[in-house]
């Protein structure tokens, strides 16, 4: 019985960590340098509650207008408010983004698909919910080729 429980726990840990670090290799930057010009965005979906039929999702966005638009919009989002914030229900779905330039320098970002839709980049948390992030979220969903429901996992 103990072996069976240990086996199940190990299996759960392995499954939950299966796609955590599949973002591209390169030099990850912790601060955003002046003049950083991404040429692509690599995206992976994290789905801890396994709501999708297939949780595995990865896409590389290379269209100049989408890459530049996403980077411009993500850096223009307002900071997430301090204090208590009441958000819609969060199902845990999030996307890891890696903005990559020609020198293979990477600016990582994380986008939560539900709840307050926080966007984390450059060690700051921004607000992507509602009118604050509608342009960024809409462009990201379009670039990924998903519907809003597919993006959110609903």
C-alpha positions as CSV (number, residue, x, y, z in Angstrom):
1,X,0.0,0.0,0.0
2,X,2.8,2.4,0.9
3,X,4.5,1.7,-2.5
4,X,1.3,2.4,-4.3
5,X,0.9,5.8,-2.6
6,X,4.5,6.7,-3.3
7,X,4.1,5.7,-6.9
8,X,1.0,7.8,-7.3
9,X,2.6,10.9,-5.6
10,X,5.7,10.6,-7.9
11,X,3.4,10.3,-10.9
12,X,1.5,13.4,-9.9
13,X,4.7,15.4,-9.5
14,X,6.1,14.3,-12.8
15,X,2.9,15.1,-14.7
16,X,2.5,18.5,-13.1
17,X,6.0,19.5,-14.1
18,X,6.0,18.1,-17.6
19,X,6.1,21.3,-19.6
20,X,7.3,23.9,-17.1
21,X,10.6,24.8,-18.8
22,X,10.3,24.2,-22.5
23,X,10.9,27.8,-23.5
24,X,13.8,28.3,-25.9
25,X,17.4,28.4,-25.0
26,X,19.3,31.7,-25.1
27,X,20.5,34.4,-22.7
28,X,17.7,35.3,-20.3
29,X,17.8,38.9,-19.3
30,X,16.5,40.1,-15.9
31,X,16.2,43.7,-17.0
32,X,15.0,45.2,-20.2
33,X,17.8,46.8,-22.2
34,X,17.1,50.0,-24.1
35,X,16.4,49.3,-27.7
36,X,15.5,45.7,-27.3
37,X,13.8,44.6,-30.5
38,X,12.3,41.1,-30.4
39,X,12.0,39.2,-33.7
40,X,10.0,36.3,-32.3
41,X,7.9,35.2,-29.4
42,X,7.9,31.6,-28.2
43,X,4.8,30.7,-26.2
44,X,3.9,27.6,-24.1
45,X,0.7,27.0,-22.2
46,X,0.8,25.8,-18.6
47,X,-2.4,24.1,-17.5
48,X,-2.0,22.8,-14.0
49,X,-5.6,21.5,-13.7
50,X,-5.5,19.7,-17.1
51,X,-8.6,21.3,-18.4
52,X,-7.7,21.0,-22.1
53,X,-7.9,17.7,-23.9
54,X,-4.3,18.2,-24.7
55,X,-2.5,20.5,-22.3
56,X,0.6,20.7,-24.5
57,X,0.5,23.9,-26.5
58,X,3.5,25.7,-28.0
59,X,3.8,28.2,-30.7
60,X,6.4,30.5,-32.1
61,X,5.2,33.9,-33.4
62,X,7.4,35.4,-36.1
63,X,5.1,37.8,-37.9
64,X,6.8,41.2,-37.4
65,X,3.6,43.2,-36.8
66,X,2.4,40.7,-34.2
67,X,5.8,40.4,-32.4
68,X,6.3,44.2,-32.3
69,X,2.7,44.8,-31.4
70,X,2.8,42.4,-28.5
71,X,6.0,43.8,-27.1
72,X,4.8,47.4,-27.4
73,X,1.4,46.6,-25.8
74,X,2.8,44.5,-23.0
75,X,5.2,47.2,-22.0
76,X,2.4,49.8,-22.0
77,X,0.1,47.9,-19.5
78,X,-0.7,49.6,-16.2
79,X,0.9,48.3,-13.0
80,X,-1.2,45.9,-11.1
81,X,-2.9,47.8,-8.2
82,X,-1.7,47.3,-4.6
83,X,-4.0,46.3,-1.8
84,X,-7.1,44.1,-2.1
85,X,-8.4,43.3,-5.5
86,X,-11.4,41.2,-6.3
87,X,-10.9,39.2,-9.5
88,X,-13.0,36.8,-11.5
89,X,-12.4,33.1,-11.0
90,X,-9.0,31.9,-11.9
91,X,-8.6,28.4,-13.4
92,X,-4.7,28.4,-13.3
93,X,-4.1,28.6,-17.1
94,X,-1.2,30.7,-18.0
95,X,1.2,31.3,-20.9
96,X,5.0,31.6,-20.7
97,X,6.3,34.0,-23.4
98,X,9.9,34.4,-24.5
99,X,10.6,37.6,-26.5
100,X,13.8,36.8,-28.4
101,X,16.0,39.2,-30.3
102,X,18.5,38.6,-33.1
103,X,21.3,38.1,-30.6
104,X,19.2,35.4,-28.9
105,X,18.7,37.5,-25.8
106,X,15.4,36.6,-24.1
107,X,12.9,38.7,-22.1
108,X,10.6,36.3,-20.4
109,X,7.0,37.1,-19.6
110,X,4.1,35.3,-18.0
111,X,0.4,35.9,-18.8
112,X,-2.5,34.5,-16.7
113,X,-5.4,33.7,-18.9
114,X,-8.2,34.1,-16.3
115,X,-8.7,35.9,-13.0
116,X,-7.2,39.4,-13.0
117,X,-5.1,38.4,-16.0
118,X,-1.8,39.5,-14.5
119,X,1.1,40.0,-16.9
120,X,4.5,39.6,-15.5
121,X,7.5,41.0,-17.3
122,X,10.8,42.6,-16.2
123,X,10.1,41.7,-12.6
124,X,6.9,43.8,-12.6
125,X,3.3,42.7,-12.5
126,X,0.9,44.5,-14.8
127,X,-2.9,44.4,-15.1
128,X,-4.2,42.8,-18.3
129,X,-7.9,42.6,-17.2
130,X,-10.7,44.3,-19.1
131,X,-10.0,47.6,-20.8
132,X,-6.5,47.7,-19.3
133,X,-5.2,44.9,-21.4
134,X,-7.8,44.4,-24.1
135,X,-5.4,45.3,-27.0
136,X,-2.6,43.1,-25.7
137,X,-4.8,40.1,-24.8
138,X,-6.7,40.3,-28.1
139,X,-3.5,40.4,-30.2
140,X,-2.0,37.5,-28.2
141,X,-5.1,35.4,-28.7
142,X,-5.1,36.2,-32.4
143,X,-1.4,35.5,-32.8
144,X,-1.9,32.1,-31.1
145,X,-4.7,31.2,-33.4
146,X,-7.1,30.6,-30.6
147,X,-10.6,31.7,-29.7
148,X,-11.0,33.6,-26.4
149,X,-12.6,30.4,-24.8
150,X,-9.7,28.2,-26.0
151,X,-7.2,30.7,-24.6
152,X,-8.9,30.8,-21.2
153,X,-9.6,27.1,-21.0
154,X,-13.3,27.6,-20.6
